[in-house]
Amino acid sequence: MRDVITVIAAPPFATIQDLGRIGFRDSGVPVSGLMDRESGLLLNATLGNDPSAAMIEWAVGGGALRFDCATEIAVGGAEAILRINGVKADPWLPIVVASGDELRIDRIVRGRFVLIAVRGGIDVPVVLGSRSTLLSAGIGGLDGRRLRNGDQLPIGDHAGTPYDNIEFEKRAARTNSGGPVTVMRGPQASLFDDAAWATFLNTEYLVSLASDRSGYRLDGNAISHSGSAALPSEPACVGAIQIPDGGTPIVIMNDGPTVGGYPKIAVIRDSCLSRFAQMAPGYPVRFAVGSSNFDIA
Amino acid sequence: MDEFPIIQQLGDDALLVTFAHTISWAVGVRVRSAARRIRDTHLSSVTDVVPAYTTLAVYFDSRAVSFATVSSEVATLIGDANAAGDDRSTLIEIPVRYDGPDLAEVAERKGLTQDEVIEKHCSRTYRAYMTGFAPGFTYLGDLDEALVLPRRTSPRVRVPAGSVAIAGAQTAVYPLVTPGGWHLIGTTSMAMFDPARDPPALVRAGDSVRFVRVDG
């Protein structure tokens, strides 16, 4: 009998993710993977896991898991109320659990994705080099779908030496820091005149309800551009901020298309992607051009 | 005037090379030949090389290598005029049952019989311009002018996997259940996307495709 985690009460949207599926974009396969990669790396390091160990990416609501073996877990990413057998537990720190222990997440307080990592990682089959779930293609994770009640998630046996705690506390603070999201100019930046750039940089956009692992729509002032809207489709990347005909931005996220034809005004810097990914619908966001998120005073 | 090819940074982990602003088959051949050369060189820390209509992207691990380094390596590779090269084309035959829900409407709007629509769709060898939109979705052209129609005004929320479709001057097979605005004229049982295969897409940019009519 393998060591497993049993899903007692699945939230509306939970999947298995790792660092993503690299090398198949020319077959149209998006990278997928953890939306808040930075927190995922931190949690794996905390447990001494390989950086690419898969974990549960938990969103939208509360629920519960049961550990059917003695192991160690770490929970981070979005801020949530965590209880082990009814007793409040701390995020980010390793938690020792016994067989039969239950982790309950009452609700997500701030942010969007709670990450639940286990020592050894979630050991679902590797598909095209990754354990990440891609719902649109029905691949990866557990049968290519969301987690549901009764699912049993196998735990892997590889584990190394955990990192020391001070380092990850610093990094957690960085992930949660505020300030503008830093971008670089996109390939079609010059199609947007000074007025359009001023609108883009001076508007406080709100993450729209119409946002998911494929892309985040933003509500706010529309941006116009001088070029033809009909660009030949070209390769895109995670964090690319596209301006479609309606003028309100759409940011391509991990499960989004590998190509697109809308002009890209800007691209979110790697250093800000995890923080941006954690913005739930209704969260305000401003953009600033810069080389990294530490350049902004 | 722009001086092609143009190399731009696409993000922290990617660069974009633009060979032209207008789609043509000749540009596509150049794009794919350059993509192949970059891929075959196995540049260190390059993770993906993706050709599109007039552009290609090179994705890399920015923790291991800088944009400046990849950019200069790519510039050298694509600047090599001797390496123009042909497409390494694979011909793929796709069996189609012409039973799509839009076949009758396409015929009516184009003033053709359904058999004429089918005959025109089957009679060409198409070329694969670009893969994207969804895993395994490859844009094929050029469609017979007699079949050219704009996309449906209201896209379907759910197009069945294996649907053979047309829109504008292009045709394609929907590999997976996705939303879609193209006209569905047939169905194939051939797997356009198979995660057990490497590469997982049956048809990729540069390949040739023929549709073969089957009954029943």
Chai-1 contact restraints between the chains, C-beta under 6 A:
chainA,res_idxA,chainB,res_idxB,connection_type,confidence,min_distance_angstrom,max_distance_angstrom,comment,restraint_id
A,I22,B,T47,contact,1.0,0.0,6.0,A-B,restraint_1
A,G23,B,T47,contact,1.0,0.0,6.0,A-B,restraint_2
A,G23,B,D48,contact,1.0,0.0,6.0,A-B,restraint_3
A,R25,B,D48,contact,1.0,0.0,6.0,A-B,restraint_4
A,R25,B,V50,contact,1.0,0.0,6.0,A-B,restraint_5
A,D26,B,V50,contact,1.0,0.0,6.0,A-B,restraint_6
A,S27,B,P199,contact,1.0,0.0,6.0,A-B,restraint_7
A,S27,B,P200,contact,1.0,0.0,6.0,A-B,restraint_8
A,S27,B,A201,contact,1.0,0.0,6.0,A-B,restraint_9
A,G28,B,T131,contact,1.0,0.0,6.0,A-B,restraint_10
A,G28,B,G132,contact,1.0,0.0,6.0,A-B,restraint_11
A,G28,B,A134,contact,1.0,0.0,6.0,A-B,restraint_12
A,G28,B,P135,contact,1.0,0.0,6.0,A-B,restraint_13
A,G28,B,G136,contact,1.0,0.0,6.0,A-B,restraint_14
A,G28,B,F137,contact,1.0,0.0,6.0,A-B,restraint_15
A,V29,B,P135,contact,1.0,0.0,6.0,A-B,restraint_16
A,V127,B,P195,contact,1.0,0.0,6.0,A-B,restraint_17
A,L128,B,P195,contact,1.0,0.0,6.0,A-B,restraint_18
A,A137,B,P135,contact,1.0,0.0,6.0,A-B,restraint_19
A,A137,B,L176,contact,1.0,0.0,6.0,A-B,restraint_20
A,I139,B,P195,contact,1.0,0.0,6.0,A-B,restraint_21
A,P187,B,Q8,contact,1.0,0.0,6.0,A-B,restraint_22
A,P187,B,L16,contact,1.0,0.0,6.0,A-B,restraint_23
A,P232,B,I23,contact,1.0,0.0,6.0,A-B,restraint_24
A,P232,B,Y53,contact,1.0,0.0,6.0,A-B,restraint_25
A,P232,B,T54,contact,1.0,0.0,6.0,A-B,restraint_26
A,S233,B,A52,contact,1.0,0.0,6.0,A-B,restraint_27
A,E234,B,A52,contact,1.0,0.0,6.0,A-B,restraint_28
A,E234,B,T55,contact,1.0,0.0,6.0,A-B,restraint_29
A,P235,B,V50,contact,1.0,0.0,6.0,A-B,restraint_30
A,P235,B,A52,contact,1.0,0.0,6.0,A-B,restraint_31
A,P235,B,A57,contact,1.0,0.0,6.0,A-B,restraint_32
A,C237,B,L10,contact,1.0,0.0,6.0,A-B,restraint_33
A,C237,B,G11,contact,1.0,0.0,6.0,A-B,restraint_34
A,C237,B,A14,contact,1.0,0.0,6.0,A-B,restraint_35
A,G239,B,G11,contact,1.0,0.0,6.0,A-B,restraint_36
A,P257,B,F133,contact,1.0,0.0,6.0,A-B,restraint_37
A,T258,B,G132,contact,1.0,0.0,6.0,A-B,restraint_38
A,V259,B,A52,contact,1.0,0.0,6.0,A-B,restraint_39
A,V259,B,G132,contact,1.0,0.0,6.0,A-B,restraint_40
A,V267,B,G11,contact,1.0,0.0,6.0,A-B,restraint_41
A,R269,B,D12,contact,1.0,0.0,6.0,A-B,restraint_42
A,D270,B,D12,contact,1.0,0.0,6.0,A-B,restraint_43
